[in-house]
């Protein structure tokens, strides 16, 4: 499982992963923060969990969750750590 946390120029970050790992990302979110609430829009979704809202995109078969705040960054770090632990 390859999950990468990339810093973005605006000070937030993006959690990027393979489409086959989507179920593991969903599972980590559910385990750490409870139910994620999606809000679907044409080519993207907004997903709320852990008190934060994230942009979810799956363009060119490359899904990612993008934080909009520093607090959101911290949640993405927790997800990445959880997935790294379960992959070991």
DSSP file (Angstrom, degrees, kcal/mol; ACC not computed):
  #  RESIDUE AA STRUCTURE BP1 BP2  ACC     N-H-->O    O-->H-N    N-H-->O    O-->H-N    TCO  KAPPA ALPHA  PHI   PSI    X-CA   Y-CA   Z-CA
    1    1 A X              0   0    0      0, 0.0     2,-0.6     0, 0.0    86,-0.0   0.000 360.0 360.0 360.0 126.9    0.0    0.0    0.0
    2    2 A X        +     0   0    0      2,-0.0    16,-0.7     0, 0.0     2,-0.5  -0.926 360.0 166.9-114.1 111.4    1.4    3.3   -1.0
    3    3 A X  E     -A   17   0A   0     -2,-0.6     2,-0.4    14,-0.2    14,-0.2  -0.991  12.1-170.6-123.4 128.0    0.0    6.4    0.7
    4    4 A X  E     -A   16   0A   0     12,-3.0    12,-3.5    -2,-0.5     2,-0.7  -0.964  16.2-152.0-125.4 134.9    1.8    9.7    0.4
    5    5 A X  E     -A   15   0A   0     -2,-0.4     2,-0.4    10,-0.2    10,-0.2  -0.920  21.2-169.1-104.2 113.1    1.3   12.9    2.2
    6    6 A X  E     -A   14   0A   0      8,-3.1     8,-2.5    -2,-0.7     2,-0.2  -0.874  18.4-128.8-107.0 131.1    2.4   15.8    0.0
    7    7 A X  E     -A   13   0A   0     -2,-0.4     2,-0.3     6,-0.2     6,-0.3  -0.522  23.6-146.1 -72.6 144.4    2.7   19.4    1.2
    8    8 A X    >   -     0   0    0      4,-2.9     3,-2.0    -2,-0.2    -1,-0.0  -0.789  22.8-112.3-109.5 155.8    0.9   22.0   -0.9
    9    9 A X  T 3  S+     0   0    0     -2,-0.3    -1,-0.1     1,-0.3     4,-0.0   0.758 113.4  61.6 -59.3 -25.9    2.1   25.6   -1.6
   10   10 A X  T 3  S-     0   0    0      1,-0.1    -1,-0.3     2,-0.0     3,-0.1   0.383 122.7 -99.9 -84.9   6.8   -0.8   27.1    0.5
   11   11 A X  S <  S+     0   0    0     -3,-2.0    -2,-0.1     1,-0.3     2,-0.1   0.413  93.6  99.7  93.2  -3.1    0.4   25.4    3.7
   12   12 A X        -     0   0    0     55,-0.1    -4,-2.9    56,-0.0    -1,-0.3  -0.250  62.2-130.8 -98.2-166.3   -2.0   22.5    3.6
   13   13 A X  E     -A    7   0A   0     -6,-0.3    54,-2.5    56,-0.2     2,-0.4  -0.946   1.7-136.2-146.6 167.3   -1.4   18.9    2.4
   14   14 A X  E     -AB   6  66A   0     -8,-2.5    -8,-3.1    -2,-0.3     2,-0.7  -0.994  10.5-147.4-128.8 128.1   -2.8   16.2    0.2
   15   15 A X  E     -AB   5  65A   0     50,-3.0    50,-2.2    -2,-0.4     2,-0.4  -0.868  25.2-169.5 -95.0 115.0   -3.0   12.5    1.1
   16   16 A X  E     +AB   4  64A   0    -12,-3.5   -12,-3.0    -2,-0.7     2,-0.3  -0.860  13.6 156.0-113.7 142.5   -2.5   10.6   -2.2
   17   17 A X  E     -A    3   0A   0     46,-1.9    46,-0.5    -2,-0.4   -14,-0.2  -0.958  42.6 -86.7-156.5 166.4   -3.1    6.9   -2.7
   18   18 A X    >   -     0   0    0    -16,-0.7     3,-1.8    -2,-0.3     4,-0.2  -0.490  38.2-116.7 -79.7 150.6   -3.9    4.2   -5.3
   19   19 A X  G >  S+     0   0    0     42,-0.5     3,-1.5     1,-0.3     4,-0.3   0.848 115.5  60.3 -55.3 -34.8   -7.5    3.5   -6.2
   20   20 A X  G 3  S+     0   0    0      1,-0.3     3,-0.3     2,-0.1    -1,-0.3   0.689 101.2  55.6 -68.0 -16.0   -7.1   -0.1   -4.8
   21   21 A X  G X> S+     0   0    0     -3,-1.8     4,-2.0     1,-0.2     3,-0.5   0.386  75.3 101.5 -95.0   2.6   -6.3    1.4   -1.4
   22   22 A X  H <> S+     0   0    0     -3,-1.5     4,-2.6    -4,-0.2     5,-0.2   0.888  79.4  53.3 -55.3 -42.7   -9.5    3.4   -1.2
   23   23 A X  H 3> S+     0   0    0     -3,-0.3     4,-2.2    -4,-0.3    -1,-0.2   0.862 108.3  50.3 -63.2 -34.6  -11.1    0.9    1.2
   24   24 A X  H <> S+     0   0    0     -3,-0.5     4,-2.3     2,-0.2    -1,-0.2   0.880 110.4  49.2 -71.1 -38.0   -8.1    1.1    3.5
   25   25 A X  H  X S+     0   0    0     -4,-2.0     4,-2.4     2,-0.2    -2,-0.2   0.934 112.1  48.5 -64.8 -46.1   -8.3    4.9    3.6
   26   26 A X  H  X S+     0   0    0     -4,-2.6     4,-2.6     1,-0.2    -2,-0.2   0.915 111.5  50.5 -58.4 -43.2  -12.0    4.7    4.3
   27   27 A X  H  X S+     0   0    0     -4,-2.2     4,-2.6    -5,-0.2    -1,-0.2   0.893 109.8  49.5 -63.4 -40.6  -11.4    2.2    7.1
   28   28 A X  H  X S+     0   0    0     -4,-2.3     4,-2.6     2,-0.2     5,-0.3   0.909 111.6  49.1 -65.2 -41.6   -8.7    4.4    8.7
   29   29 A X  H  X>S+     0   0    0     -4,-2.4     4,-3.1     2,-0.2     5,-0.6   0.944 113.2  46.8 -61.3 -47.7  -11.0    7.4    8.6
   30   30 A X  H  X5S+     0   0    0     -4,-2.6     4,-1.5     3,-0.2    -2,-0.2   0.912 114.4  47.2 -61.2 -44.1  -13.8    5.4   10.2
   31   31 A X  H  <5S+     0   0    0     -4,-2.6    -1,-0.2    -5,-0.2    -2,-0.2   0.907 122.1  34.4 -64.5 -42.8  -11.5    3.9   12.9
   32   32 A X  H  <5S+     0   0    0     -4,-2.6    -2,-0.2    -5,-0.2    -1,-0.2   0.853 137.4  11.6 -82.7 -36.0   -9.9    7.2   13.8
   33   33 A X  H  <5S-     0   0    0     -4,-3.1    17,-0.6     1,-0.4    -3,-0.2   0.432  94.2-123.6-129.0  -2.1  -12.8    9.7   13.4
   34   34 A X     << +     0   0    0     -4,-1.5    -1,-0.4    -5,-0.6    -2,-0.1  -0.514  69.3   6.3  86.5-159.5  -16.1    7.9   12.9
   35   35 A X        -     0   0    0     -2,-0.2     2,-0.4    -4,-0.1    15,-0.2  -0.321  64.9-141.5 -65.5 134.1  -18.4    8.3   10.0
   36   36 A X        -     0   0    0     13,-0.1     2,-0.7   -10,-0.1    13,-0.2  -0.804  11.6-145.8 -92.9 136.8  -17.3   10.5    7.1
   37   37 A X  E     -C   48   0A   0     11,-2.8    11,-2.3    -2,-0.4     2,-0.2  -0.900  14.1-155.6-109.6 110.2  -20.0   12.6    5.6
   38   38 A X  E     -C   47   0A   0     -2,-0.7     2,-0.4     9,-0.2     9,-0.2  -0.561  11.8-166.8 -86.0 148.8  -19.7   13.0    1.8
   39   39 A X  E     -C   46   0A   0      7,-2.5     7,-2.4    -2,-0.2     2,-0.2  -0.928  23.1-144.5-130.6 104.8  -21.2   16.0   -0.2
   40   40 A X  E     +C   45   0A   0     -2,-0.4     2,-0.3     5,-0.2     5,-0.2  -0.503  23.1 173.0 -82.0 137.3  -21.0   15.1   -3.9
   41   41 A X  E >   -C   44   0A   0      3,-2.2     3,-0.7    -2,-0.2    -2,-0.0  -0.919  49.2 -84.0-132.0 157.7  -20.3   17.6   -6.6
   42   42 A X  T 3  S+     0   0    0     -2,-0.3    -1,-0.1     1,-0.3    -2,-0.0   0.780 116.9   3.2 -28.6 -77.3  -19.7   16.9  -10.3
   43   43 A X  T 3  S+     0   0    0     -3,-0.1    15,-0.5    14,-0.0     2,-0.3   0.348 133.6  30.7-103.4   5.5  -16.0   16.1  -10.5
   44   44 A X  E <   -C   41   0A   0     -3,-0.7    -3,-2.2    13,-0.1     2,-0.3  -0.930  64.3-141.2-150.6 172.0  -15.2   16.2   -6.8
   45   45 A X  E     -CD  40  56A   0     11,-2.2    11,-3.4    -2,-0.3     2,-0.5  -0.963  10.8-137.3-135.2 154.0  -16.6   15.7   -3.4
   46   46 A X  E     -CD  39  55A   0     -7,-2.4    -7,-2.5    -2,-0.3     2,-0.5  -0.956  23.8-166.6-107.1 134.5  -16.3   17.4    0.0
   47   47 A X  E     -CD  38  54A   0      7,-2.7     7,-2.8    -2,-0.5     2,-0.5  -0.985   4.1-158.0-127.4 127.6  -15.9   15.0    2.9
   48   48 A X  E     +CD  37  53A   0    -11,-2.3   -11,-2.8    -2,-0.5     2,-0.3  -0.892  28.0 137.8-108.2 131.7  -16.3   15.9    6.5
   49   49 A X  E >   + D   0  52A   0      3,-2.2     3,-1.9    -2,-0.5   -13,-0.1  -0.949  61.6  22.2-162.1 153.5  -14.8   14.0    9.4
   50   50 A X  T 3  S-     0   0    0    -17,-0.6     3,-0.1    -2,-0.3   -16,-0.1   0.746 129.0 -61.9  60.6  24.3  -13.1   14.7   12.6
   51   51 A X  T 3  S+     0   0    0      1,-0.3     2,-0.3   -18,-0.1    -1,-0.3   0.528 118.2  97.1  81.0   5.6  -14.5   18.3   12.6
   52   52 A X  E <   -D   49   0A   0     -3,-1.9    -3,-2.2    19,-0.1     2,-0.4  -0.855  65.4-133.8-125.1 159.9  -12.8   19.2    9.3
   53   53 A X  E     -D   48   0A   0     -2,-0.3    15,-0.6    -5,-0.2     2,-0.3  -0.951  22.3-170.1-116.7 136.1  -13.8   19.3    5.7
   54   54 A X  E     -DE  47  67A   0     -7,-2.8    -7,-2.7    -2,-0.4     2,-0.5  -0.877  22.8-124.9-123.4 152.4  -11.7   17.9    2.9
   55   55 A X  E     -DE  46  66A   0     11,-2.3    11,-3.0    -2,-0.3     2,-0.5  -0.858  25.3-160.1 -92.9 129.6  -11.8   18.0   -0.8
   56   56 A X  E     +DE  45  65A   0    -11,-3.4   -11,-2.2    -2,-0.5     2,-0.3  -0.962  15.0 172.2-113.1 126.3  -11.7   14.5   -2.4
   57   57 A X  E     - E   0  64A   0      7,-2.1     7,-2.5    -2,-0.5   -13,-0.1  -0.953  21.4-172.6-128.8 150.3  -10.7   14.2   -6.0
   58   58 A X  E >   + E   0  63A   0    -15,-0.5     3,-0.6    -2,-0.3     2,-0.4  -0.463  26.8 159.6-138.4  63.7  -10.0   11.1   -8.2
   59   59 A X  E >   + E   0  62A   0      3,-0.6     3,-1.2     1,-0.2    -2,-0.1  -0.701  68.4   1.3 -90.5 138.3   -8.6   12.6  -11.4
   60   60 A X  T 3  S-     0   0    0     -2,-0.4    -1,-0.2     1,-0.3     3,-0.1   0.832 128.6 -63.7  55.9  36.4   -6.6   10.4  -13.7
   61   61 A X  T <  S+     0   0    0     -3,-0.6   -42,-0.5     1,-0.1     2,-0.4   0.819 112.1 117.7  60.9  32.0   -7.1    7.4  -11.4
   62   62 A X  E <   - E   0  59A   0     -3,-1.2    -3,-0.6   -44,-0.1   -44,-0.1  -0.756  50.2-161.1-130.2  84.6   -5.1    9.1   -8.7
   63   63 A X  E     + E   0  58A   0    -46,-0.5   -46,-1.9    -2,-0.4     2,-0.3  -0.327  15.4 172.0 -68.2 147.5   -7.4    9.7   -5.6
   64   64 A X  E     -BE  16  57A   0     -7,-2.5    -7,-2.1   -48,-0.2     2,-0.5  -0.993  30.0-142.0-153.5 151.1   -6.5   12.3   -3.0
   65   65 A X  E     -BE  15  56A   0    -50,-2.2   -50,-3.0    -2,-0.3     2,-0.5  -0.969  22.8-158.5-110.2 127.4   -7.8   14.0    0.1
   66   66 A X  E     -BE  14  55A   0    -11,-3.0   -11,-2.3    -2,-0.5   -52,-0.2  -0.934   8.0-140.1-114.8 123.3   -6.9   17.6    0.3
   67   67 A X  E     - E   0  54A   0    -54,-2.5   -13,-0.1    -2,-0.5   -55,-0.1  -0.478   8.2-164.1 -75.9 148.2   -6.9   19.4    3.7
   68   68 A X  S    S+     0   0    0    -15,-0.6     2,-0.3    -2,-0.1    -1,-0.1   0.473  72.0  34.2-108.9  -6.3   -8.2   23.0    3.8
   69   69 A X  S  > S-     0   0    0    -16,-0.1     4,-1.8     1,-0.1   -56,-0.2  -0.914  83.0-109.0-141.2 166.7   -6.8   23.9    7.2
   70   70 A X  H  > S+     0   0    0     -2,-0.3     4,-1.7     2,-0.2     5,-0.1   0.886 121.0  55.2 -63.3 -39.1   -3.8   23.2    9.4
   71   71 A X  H  > S+     0   0    0      1,-0.2     4,-1.3     2,-0.2    -1,-0.2   0.886 105.6  52.5 -62.0 -37.3   -6.0   21.1   11.7
   72   72 A X  H  > S+     0   0    0      1,-0.2     4,-2.2     2,-0.2    -1,-0.2   0.877 102.8  58.4 -64.1 -38.4   -7.0   19.1    8.6
   73   73 A X  H  X S+     0   0    0     -4,-1.8     4,-2.1     1,-0.2    -1,-0.2   0.917 103.0  53.4 -55.1 -44.0   -3.4   18.5    7.9
   74   74 A X  H  X S+     0   0    0     -4,-1.7     4,-1.8     1,-0.2    -1,-0.2   0.853 107.0  51.2 -63.0 -35.3   -3.0   16.9   11.3
   75   75 A X  H  X S+     0   0    0     -4,-1.3     4,-2.1     2,-0.2    -1,-0.2   0.899 108.2  51.6 -68.7 -39.5   -5.9   14.5   10.6
   76   76 A X  H  X S+     0   0    0     -4,-2.2     4,-2.6     1,-0.2    -2,-0.2   0.877 107.0  54.1 -63.7 -36.5   -4.3   13.5    7.3
   77   77 A X  H  X S+     0   0    0     -4,-2.1     4,-2.5     2,-0.2    -1,-0.2   0.917 107.7  50.5 -61.4 -42.9   -1.0   12.8    9.2
   78   78 A X  H  X S+     0   0    0     -4,-1.8     4,-2.4     2,-0.2    -2,-0.2   0.897 110.6  49.0 -62.7 -40.2   -3.0   10.5   11.6
   79   79 A X  H  X S+     0   0    0     -4,-2.1     4,-2.5     2,-0.2     5,-0.2   0.933 111.1  49.5 -64.5 -46.1   -4.5    8.6    8.6
   80   80 A X  H  X S+     0   0    0     -4,-2.6     4,-2.3     1,-0.2    -2,-0.2   0.921 112.3  48.0 -59.7 -44.2   -1.1    8.2    7.0
   81   81 A X  H  X S+     0   0    0     -4,-2.5     4,-2.4     2,-0.2    -1,-0.2   0.921 110.9  51.0 -62.4 -44.5    0.4    6.9   10.2
   82   82 A X  H  X S+     0   0    0     -4,-2.4     4,-2.1     1,-0.2    -1,-0.2   0.922 112.5  46.0 -59.9 -45.2   -2.5    4.5   10.8
   83   83 A X  H  X S+     0   0    0     -4,-2.5     4,-1.5     1,-0.2    -1,-0.2   0.859 111.1  52.5 -68.2 -35.2   -2.2    3.1    7.2
   84   84 A X  H  X S+     0   0    0     -4,-2.3     4,-0.9    -5,-0.2    -1,-0.2   0.891 109.9  49.5 -65.9 -38.9    1.6    2.8    7.6
   85   85 A X  H  < S+     0   0    0     -4,-2.4     3,-0.5     1,-0.2    -2,-0.2   0.902 111.9  46.9 -65.8 -42.2    1.2    0.8   10.8
   86   86 A X  H  < S+     0   0    0     -4,-2.1    -1,-0.2     1,-0.2    -2,-0.2   0.760 108.8  55.5 -74.3 -23.2   -1.4   -1.6    9.3
   87   87 A X  H  <        0   0    0     -4,-1.5    -1,-0.2     1,-0.2    -2,-0.2   0.696 360.0 360.0 -79.4 -19.1    0.8   -2.1    6.2
   88   88 A X     <        0   0    0     -4,-0.9    -1,-0.2    -3,-0.5    -2,-0.2   0.469 360.0 360.0 -79.9 360.0    3.8   -3.2    8.3
